[in-house]
Amino acid sequence: MFTAKRLAPLFLVLLTVVGAAPVAKALNDSERPGSVLVFPYFQRGTITTTNFGDQPITLFEISVICPKGSTCIDGQDIDIRIEWVCKGNVSSNSPCQENSAILHTTVNGTISFGALNTSSACTPTPQAQEPSEGCGTVPVPPCSNGYLLAFVVSEFGTPIKFDGLTGDAIVRLGGTFGNTLSPDVASGYKAIPIQAGPGLSTGSSTVSGLPANELEFNGSNYQGVTGKIIESVRYPFFNAAGSELVQTDLILLTLNTISNRVNFDTDVDFNFYNDVEELTGASTSFNCWTRFDINNLGLSGSTPVSKGVFFSTSAAKVASFGVADTAGNVTLLGLILVSEFDATTGDLLAQYFVPLLNNGTFVDADYKL
C-alpha cells in the first residue's frame, strides 16, 4: 500500500529536478591565468626617452606558469599565437585587418615585444631552452592602434588549453597627442585573461569539432565574457582658455570579430551619472575596436576632479546589407585611459588606465581567425 510518507521522498526528488536552476555558463576569471590574453590597446611606433633611449610606445610582456592541477617539466615548450587586430569600417567596406605570428617560450618563462613600425625579434632571443627556434619574429601591426589577442597553441598551431598565461602592457604616449614631448611619462595595464573550458584537460584542443580557425568563447571551448561594462569615470575638464586639461578616453572592443573581413558595426548605449546622480544618455558605434574622447559624447566636468559612474546597455551588432556577419548581442571589453596636461605647455603630465567591470551576464563570442 502506498502512503503519503512513502511518496514524499520521490516527490521531493521530482521537485528538485523540475525546479532546478539551469547550470550557468562559465565566465572568465580576471584574477586567474588564462589560455587566452586580451590586450585592449596598442599604439604602434617608438619614442625616445631620457633614461632608456628608444622604446616601443607599447611594450607587451607575457609570462607563463604551470596551470593549477597540472604537472610541467623544466624547459617545457609553450607556443603562443599573437594577433594584432584593427578596427574596420563597414560603410567603406574596410575589413578588420589582422596580422599574426607564433612566438615561443617555456613554462616559467617571459617574453616581451613591442608594437613597432618594422618586424622585430621578441626577447629574450636566443633562449637557452629554445636554442633552435628562439623567441620568434613579431610582425608589424597593420594599423596604428587596435587590440592584441594572444593564445596558447600546440606545436602544430592548434589552439589548446593551457591556463598559464599572464601579461601586461607598458604604454608611453608622451608626444603622441601632438603636444610638447613628455617621453618619460608611462603607464600600463594588465591583460584580460580568459580560461579554457572547465571540462577540458590541459593540453587538449579548444577547437575540437569547430570550423578551422575559430575560437569559441561559449563556456565550453573557452570560458565566456560579458556584453555590458560598468565603472566609475573621471570626466573631461577644460580651463577658461579652452584647453583640455583632463582627457578621458574610452577604449572598446568586441571578441565577436571576423578578422580580415568586413564586420557589422557594434552599437552601444550608455548611462553616465555625475556625483549628484544627474543622468546623461549617450551612445556610440564602432567596428571591432575603437578609442575616443568621451567629451565627444557631450560629457565634461565642472571641476578638474569631477567624477561619476557609467554603465552600458547590451552591445549589439547591427546588420548591414551585403556583409557576411551575425547580428545580435555581442561581447564588450575595454579600458578607460585618463590623461592630464599642463595648462601652459600642453605637456602630458600623467596618464593612467582604469580596468572595466561587467554585469556578470554571459554572451557567446565567436572569434574567427
HELIX and SHEET records of a PDB file:
HELIX    1   1 ALA A    4  GLY A   19  1                                  16    
HELIX    2   2 ILE A  294  LEU A  297  5                                   4    
SHEET    1   A 5 GLU A  98  THR A 106  0                                        
SHEET    2   A 5 ASP A  77  VAL A  85 -1                                        
SHEET    3   A 5 ASN A 145  VAL A 153 -1                                        
SHEET    4   A 5 VAL A  36  GLN A  43 -1                                        
SHEET    5   A 5 ILE A 192  ILE A 194 -1                                        
SHEET    1   B 2 THR A  46  THR A  49  0                                        
SHEET    2   B 2 GLY A  53  PRO A  56 -1                                        
SHEET    1   C 4 THR A 110  GLY A 114  0                                        
SHEET    2   C 4 THR A  58  VAL A  64 -1                                        
SHEET    3   C 4 LEU A 165  VAL A 171 -1                                        
SHEET    4   C 4 SER A 187  LYS A 190 -1                                        
SHEET    1   D 2 SER A 120  ALA A 121  0                                        
SHEET    2   D 2 THR A 137  VAL A 138 -1                                        
SHEET    1   E 2 GLU A 214  PHE A 217  0                                        
SHEET    2   E 2 ALA A 365  LYS A 368 -1                                        
SHEET    1   F 2 VAL A 225  THR A 226  0                                        
SHEET    2   F 2 PHE A 362  VAL A 363 -1                                        
SHEET    1   G 5 LEU A 279  PHE A 286  0                                        
SHEET    2   G 5 ASP A 265  ASN A 274 -1                                        
SHEET    3   G 5 LYS A 307  SER A 312 -1                                        
SHEET    4   G 5 ILE A 229  ARG A 234 -1                                        
SHEET    5   G 5 LEU A 357  ASN A 358 -1                                        
SHEET    1   H 3 PHE A 237  PHE A 238  0                                        
SHEET    2   H 3 GLU A 244  LEU A 253 -1                                        
SHEET    3   H 3 TRP A 289  ASP A 293 -1                                        
SHEET    1   I 4 PHE A 237  PHE A 238  0                                        
SHEET    2   I 4 GLU A 244  LEU A 253 -1                                        
SHEET    3   I 4 LEU A 333  PHE A 341 -1                                        
SHEET    4   I 4 LEU A 348  PRO A 355 -1                                        
SHEET    1   J 4 LEU A 279  PHE A 286  0                                        
SHEET    2   J 4 ASP A 265  ASN A 274 -1                                        
SHEET    3   J 4 ALA A 316  VAL A 318 -1                                        
SHEET    4   J 4 GLY A 328  ASN A 329 -1                                        
END                                                                             
